[in-house]
Amino acid sequence: NVKCDAPLDSSALPLEHRSVYGPPAQYGPPSHGAEENWPLASPDTPQIKHLQVQCEKTHMRVNIEFDRPFYGMIFSKGFYSDSHCVHMKPGTGHLSATFEIFLNSCGMSSSANHNVAAYGAPTPSGSYVENTIIVQYDPYVQEVWDQARKLRCTWYDFYEKAVTFRPFQVDMLHAVTANFLGDNLQCWMQIQVGKGPWASEVSGIVKIGQTMTMVLAIKDDENKFDMLVRNCVAHDGKRAPIQLVDQYGCVVRPKIMS
C-alpha cells in the first residue's frame, strides 16, 4: 500500500521557502500566455501645467507650475543627494517653484564640453547650456510616472541677414523680430537724402551725384551685439550687380561709398 500526504499549502510556510513548493493547490497551475507584468494603476498625481526657462549665458532660471499641490521633489539628474541641486524639497505642497541652475554645477553642461572651440565663440550653430531635471513624486522611490525634462538654452552669437533695394526708390523695411531662446533682435534699413543718420528718407527720384546715406540699424534690448555690414551690392535687376562692400565689411568702391 502506498500512502500519500495531502498537498502542502505553501501559504503556511515562511516567505523564503514558498517558492520551493509553489502556490497553494487550490489556485491551480499558472495559465500559459498570461501577462508577465502586473497592470499599472493610473497614478493620481499632479501634472505639470507650465514650464518656462529664462536663459542666461552662465545659468538658467526655471519656473514650473503644477495643476495642484505638489509634495514630491525636483532635482538635477544624478544629484539627488546634493542639497544644492535639489530645487524643490519634498513635502512642501507648493503649486509652483522658481529656481536657478548655474554652469559647472548640478550637471549643467555647455557646448564647450563637446566642442574644441571655446564656449561663447561665434559659431553659426550657436552655443548652449543644458541640464536635465527630475520631477519625482515619491521622495524615496523613483517610479515609472516620474518625469525627466532636458532643458536647453541656445544662443546664436552672430546673425546674417540679407536686405535688398531698388535704385532711387526704397521702401523702409518693417522691423523683423528674430525670436530665439536667448535673444530678441530687431533690424531695419533706410535710404536717406543727404548726410544721415537723421536725414529724410528718400521718396522719389534723386539726382546723379547727390549725397545719400544708407542706414542699417539693429535694436538689441540688452546692448550685447555689434553689427557688421558686408556683401553689399547695387543691382537694377537687369545688369550684373556692382559690389559696394566686400565680405569683410570693407568698401570696394570708395568713389561711390565712404
LUMVEX-839321 format. One line per field, with one value per residue (C-alpha): x, y negated, z negated; residue in one letter; residue number from 1. Coordinates in steps of 0.001 Angstrom, whole numbers. Layout:
BEGIN
x	c(X	...)
y	c(Y	...)
z	c(Z	...)
resn	c(A	...)
resi	c(NUM	...)
This chain:
BEGIN
x	c(0	1204	209	368	275	-2112	-641	1202	-276	2764	955	1686	5457	7929	8443	11902	10545	7342	8979	10114	6560	4715	1334	-1461	-3014	-6494	-5265	-4330	-1393	-402	-2180	86	170	-766	671	4143	3786	1185	-1005	-4	-2528	-3289	-1497	-3481	-568	-178	554	2972	823	3562	7333	9250	13011	14708	18128	21393	24876	26024	22779	19110	16127	13365	9721	7469	3777	1506	-2244	-2487	-211	2994	4502	7345	10782	12661	16396	19058	19659	22463	22496	19741	21961	23359	21240	22371	20878	17537	15498	12223	12335	9775	6618	6142	2802	3510	1777	4895	8637	11289	14969	18313	20853	24371	27044	29585	27186	24451	25491	24925	26776	27518	28594	32158	32056	31503	33380	37036	36179	35925	32486	30794	32974	30935	29659	26772	25404	25350	26279	24122	23819	21593	20509	18167	15774	13836	10299	9886	6561	7758	10899	12148	11241	11639	8519	7586	5444	8180	9287	12692	12929	16060	16254	18441	19182	20716	22294	23478	26499	26039	23239	23436	20544	20208	18475	17703	16535	15800	17711	16318	13195	13422	10645	11508	11662	9379	11193	11560	11944	14146	12996	15455	15555	18259	17975	15463	16895	15326	16902	15926	17342	16626	17991	18154	18737	21770	24006	22410	21572	18854	18162	14877	14053	14225	10770	11363	13945	17303	19977	23214	25976	23611	24790	22852	23092	22355	21304	21219	20421	19655	17725	19150	17407	20453	23076	25254	25501	27623	26808	28899	27573	29126	28468	26576	25766	23794	21625	18909	17610	18951	22723	25422	25452	28011	29726	29982	31158	33104	32702	34973	32934	35423	34277	35150	34317	35457	34340	30766	30722	32717)
y	c(0	-3493	-6298	-9903	-13007	-15790	-18564	-21114	-24600	-26840	-29859	-28460	-28474	-31304	-33545	-32197	-28634	-29242	-29209	-25614	-24345	-26749	-28334	-26583	-23759	-25282	-28048	-25550	-25681	-29030	-29709	-29886	-33145	-35225	-38711	-38660	-42104	-43389	-46073	-49599	-51605	-55057	-57459	-60321	-62749	-66481	-67321	-69930	-72815	-75238	-75050	-78195	-78801	-82208	-81856	-83497	-82706	-81208	-79934	-79291	-80381	-77771	-78300	-75258	-75139	-72216	-71857	-71016	-70953	-69014	-67100	-65437	-66811	-68296	-67788	-67758	-64314	-62493	-64916	-63527	-63676	-67170	-69666	-72492	-70616	-69750	-72583	-71748	-69901	-67145	-67719	-71421	-71111	-74168	-74849	-76339	-76717	-79043	-78142	-78791	-76278	-77568	-76485	-73978	-72801	-70180	-68528	-71641	-71141	-73508	-73371	-73943	-70458	-68949	-71272	-72162	-75841	-77890	-78402	-81501	-81804	-82994	-79990	-79692	-76761	-78780	-77880	-76327	-75219	-72364	-70494	-67584	-67875	-65026	-65571	-62761	-62270	-59997	-61410	-57932	-55823	-56596	-55443	-54892	-58038	-60351	-62826	-63838	-67114	-68193	-71981	-73649	-77325	-78229	-81474	-82469	-84724	-86375	-86726	-87158	-88971	-89923	-93169	-94290	-97548	-99127	-102199	-105653	-104431	-102364	-101336	-101156	-97572	-96608	-95603	-91835	-90176	-87091	-85200	-82803	-81252	-83642	-86719	-89199	-91214	-93704	-95105	-97527	-99559	-103031	-105132	-108852	-112004	-113940	-113137	-110741	-109071	-111619	-112870	-112414	-109120	-109120	-109444	-109895	-110269	-111703	-113482	-111851	-112832	-113738	-112750	-109770	-107826	-104150	-103490	-99969	-99528	-96927	-97124	-94946	-95289	-94023	-96001	-92934	-92846	-94792	-94963	-94413	-95230	-93042	-91723	-94886	-95157	-97500	-95854	-97038	-93565	-93624	-94024	-92377	-93557	-96132	-95230	-98098	-96310	-93045	-90044	-91626	-94821	-96928	-99498	-98292	-101494	-104475	-106891	-105771	-104979	-106366)
z	c(0	874	-1408	-72	-2196	-1325	799	-1295	-1366	-817	-2253	-5708	-5055	-5642	-2621	-1806	-1430	520	3964	3418	3113	5373	4771	2868	4869	4896	7196	9897	12308	13866	17131	20160	22087	19060	18676	17186	15563	13185	14771	13758	11825	13184	10849	9382	9354	10005	13630	14944	16157	17189	17650	18591	18763	18784	20360	19357	20644	17310	15811	16421	14332	14300	13397	13101	12178	11257	11518	7807	4734	5401	2482	4370	5193	8142	8570	11274	12729	10944	7995	5777	2670	3278	1362	3680	6634	5012	6450	4691	1397	731	-1261	-516	1257	3411	6710	8315	7907	9340	9153	10868	12181	12800	15236	13858	11149	10825	14079	16181	19458	22316	25933	24705	23167	26625	28995	29282	29737	26567	25083	26412	29522	32534	34451	36930	34963	31748	28188	25497	21892	20798	17688	17028	14095	12497	11222	8686	6957	4146	2471	1577	4619	8316	10155	13762	13966	12702	15359	16711	18620	20523	20533	23171	23808	27173	28373	31822	31489	34857	37378	41138	42786	46457	47437	50996	52508	55907	57122	56277	54517	51383	49037	45376	44259	41432	38276	38149	34787	34656	31606	30072	26673	25540	27769	29167	32068	34495	37681	40428	43361	44720	47610	46752	48816	47567	44629	42149	39994	39136	42670	44532	46176	49976	51521	55233	57971	56896	58944	60047	57640	54821	51354	49993	46761	46290	42697	41294	37626	35014	31777	29042	25682	23801	25791	26311	30115	32598	36312	39450	42944	45623	49133	50086	53815	56073	58699	61084	61866	65428	65371	63304	59669	58565	55317	52847	49685	49628	47336	44724	44490	46479	49052	52555	54468	52379	55121	54560	50854	47964)
resn	c(N	V	K	C	D	A	P	L	D	S	S	A	L	P	L	E	H	R	S	V	Y	G	P	P	A	Q	Y	G	P	P	S	H	G	A	E	E	N	W	P	L	A	S	P	D	T	P	Q	I	K	H	L	Q	V	Q	C	E	K	T	H	M	R	V	N	I	E	F	D	R	P	F	Y	G	M	I	F	S	K	G	F	Y	S	D	S	H	C	V	H	M	K	P	G	T	G	H	L	S	A	T	F	E	I	F	L	N	S	C	G	M	S	S	S	A	N	H	N	V	A	A	Y	G	A	P	T	P	S	G	S	Y	V	E	N	T	I	I	V	Q	Y	D	P	Y	V	Q	E	V	W	D	Q	A	R	K	L	R	C	T	W	Y	D	F	Y	E	K	A	V	T	F	R	P	F	Q	V	D	M	L	H	A	V	T	A	N	F	L	G	D	N	L	Q	C	W	M	Q	I	Q	V	G	K	G	P	W	A	S	E	V	S	G	I	V	K	I	G	Q	T	M	T	M	V	L	A	I	K	D	D	E	N	K	F	D	M	L	V	R	N	C	V	A	H	D	G	K	R	A	P	I	Q	L	V	D	Q	Y	G	C	V	V	R	P	K	I	M	S)
resi	c(1	2	3	4	5	6	7	8	9	10	11	12	13	14	15	16	17	18	19	20	21	22	23	24	25	26	27	28	29	30	31	32	33	34	35	36	37	38	39	40	41	42	43	44	45	46	47	48	49	50	51	52	53	54	55	56	57	58	59	60	61	62	63	64	65	66	67	68	69	70	71	72	73	74	75	76	77	78	79	80	81	82	83	84	85	86	87	88	89	90	91	92	93	94	95	96	97	98	99	100	101	102	103	104	105	106	107	108	109	110	111	112	113	114	115	116	117	118	119	120	121	122	123	124	125	126	127	128	129	130	131	132	133	134	135	136	137	138	139	140	141	142	143	144	145	146	147	148	149	150	151	152	153	154	155	156	157	158	159	160	161	162	163	164	165	166	167	168	169	170	171	172	173	174	175	176	177	178	179	180	181	182	183	184	185	186	187	188	189	190	191	192	193	194	195	196	197	198	199	200	201	202	203	204	205	206	207	208	209	210	211	212	213	214	215	216	217	218	219	220	221	222	223	224	225	226	227	228	229	230	231	232	233	234	235	236	237	238	239	240	241	242	243	244	245	246	247	248	249	250	251	252	253	254	255	256	257	258)
